[in-house]
Amino acid sequence: GQWVPDELTLQQSLQLLQQAGMQDNAVQQQVHQMLQQVSQKPDFNLYLVQIFANMPKADEIVRQRAGLLLKNAVNRDIPQDILEYVKAAVLQMVQDPARSLRHTAGSVIT
């Protein structure tokens, strides 16, 4: 079946990626720690895909951050089924109108 994101977790992930852009050092450290924790969860990558590839109304920079985190995840050891899902979704992003997102997508799948 098709994976369906939990709305609360999706909003929290989105908020985390938005906060990642703040200049405040304390916030940066908090965001870093939170990302360390959530990246341990196997489905976190699915939330990143959701934000990067399936939320065109989200800020481009936030979507780009999600893509960069995906790139890191793909280079680590993630389950094959999740990897396939990530690659399929990201592959569609090489057609995105936003150059930065196309570029990020290219870096994820190479």
C-alpha positions in Angstrom: 0.0 0.0 0.0 0.9 3.7 -0.3 2.7 5.2 2.6 0.6 8.0 4.3 2.4 10.6 6.4 1.2 11.3 9.9 0.1 15.0 9.8 1.6 15.9 13.2 5.0 14.3 12.4 5.0 16.0 9.0 4.3 19.4 10.5 7.1 18.8 13.2 9.5 17.8 10.5 8.6 20.9 8.4 9.1 23.1 11.5 12.4 21.5 12.2 13.7 22.3 8.7 12.4 25.8 8.9 14.3 26.4 12.2 17.4 25.0 10.6 17.8 28.3 8.8 17.8 30.4 12.0 21.0 32.3 12.9 20.6 31.7 16.6 23.3 29.3 17.8 21.1 27.8 20.6 18.4 27.0 18.1 21.0 25.5 15.7 22.2 23.2 18.4 18.7 22.2 19.3 17.8 21.5 15.6 21.0 19.5 15.2 20.2 17.3 18.2 16.6 16.9 17.1 17.7 15.9 13.6 20.1 13.4 15.1 17.2 11.8 17.0 14.6 11.7 14.2 17.1 10.5 11.6 17.3 7.2 13.6 13.7 6.5 12.7 13.4 4.6 9.4 10.4 6.5 8.2 12.0 9.9 8.7 13.3 9.6 5.2 9.8 9.2 3.9 8.9 12.5 5.6 11.9 14.2 3.9 10.6 12.8 0.6 7.2 14.2 1.3 8.6 17.7 2.0 11.1 17.7 -0.8 9.0 16.2 -3.6 5.3 16.5 -2.6 4.9 19.8 -1.0 5.3 22.5 -3.7 3.8 25.2 -1.4 6.6 24.8 1.2 9.5 27.2 1.1 12.0 26.3 -1.6 14.9 26.5 1.0 13.1 24.2 3.3 12.5 21.7 0.5 16.1 22.0 -0.5 17.2 21.2 3.1 15.0 18.1 3.1 16.6 17.1 -0.2 20.1 17.5 1.3 19.2 15.4 4.3 17.9 12.8 1.9 21.2 12.8 0.1 23.0 12.1 3.4 20.5 9.4 4.2 20.9 7.6 0.9 24.7 7.5 1.5 24.0 5.7 4.8 22.5 2.3 5.2 18.7 2.6 4.7 16.3 -0.2 4.0 16.1 -1.2 0.3 12.3 -0.5 0.1 12.7 3.0 1.5 15.7 3.6 -0.8 13.6 2.6 -3.9 10.8 4.9 -2.7 13.2 7.8 -2.2 14.9 7.4 -5.6 11.5 7.2 -7.5 10.2 10.3 -5.8 13.5 12.3 -6.2 13.8 11.2 -9.9 10.6 13.2 -10.6 12.2 16.3 -9.0 14.8 16.6 -11.8 11.9 18.1 -13.7 11.1 20.7 -11.0 10.8 24.3 -12.2 13.1 25.5 -9.3 16.7 25.1 -10.4 18.0 24.6 -6.8 15.6 21.7 -6.3 16.6 20.1 -9.6 20.2 20.4 -8.6 19.5 18.9 -5.2 17.6 16.1 -6.8 20.5 15.4 -9.1 22.9 15.2 -6.2 20.6 12.8 -4.3 20.3 10.2 -7.1 24.0 10.3 -8.2 
